[in-house]
Amino acid sequence: RRFLPAMGVPPGLLIEQPAHRETAPGIFLPAAHVLRRDPSATLLILPSDHFVAPAEVFQARLRQAALTAERFPDKVVLLGARPEGPESDYGWIEAVEGWATASGAMPVRRFVEKPVPEVAADLWSRGAFWNTFVMAVKADALWRLGRRLLPEMMAGFDRLLPVLGTAEESASAAALFEHLPSRNFSRDVLELVPGETLVLPLEGV
């Protein structure tokens, strides 16, 4: 847990996982810091391995995602990329047709992670999206989702909350992650609750 150096990087807090335990703990650890400060905050979750251009269009879509999450505070809002072909190495999002929010976000029918080529071709033909794993969600809604679907893991994060920002934080986080099970946010959370998610098409990026 340290502050980023002033080298053209906006000031902020860098939170490091004590051990690699997959994407769910990787999301809930920094979310804990936000939740402790402001449970009503809107989170933007962005993978660090994407190249995105143009930046200003992407930023506009992020703002739309955040506003959509604020309008639908019990939903996870994901950005879905328009696929260039039936790629089977990506995760896919199939939307429910016939209804959309004012921002263009649509209810999710199902998630399909790395489908076999035949399924990928079918998803592509029906207008499904690639899952960018970029999402907006209210901090308290994310926490409730975690407690419901990953109760044992989240019990540890609930114990960590009171010591965040204190001298006990580092040792407590290390002890938590030493025995924390690996959990994948897509497989162990999102895929189980498609009805609690929306997909916002990532146009012009």
Buried (B, 14 or more C-beta within 10 A) or exposed (E): BEEEEEEEEEEEEEBEBBEEBBBBBBBBBBBBBBBBEEEEEBBBBBEEEEEBEEEEBBEBBBEBBBBBBEBBEEBBBBBBBEBEEBBBEBBBBBBBEEEBBEBBBBBBBBBBEEBEEEBBBBBBEEEBBBBBBBBBBBBBBBBEBBBEBBEEBBEBBBEBEEBBEEEEBEEBBEBBBEEBEEBBBBBBBBBBBBEBBBBBBBEEB
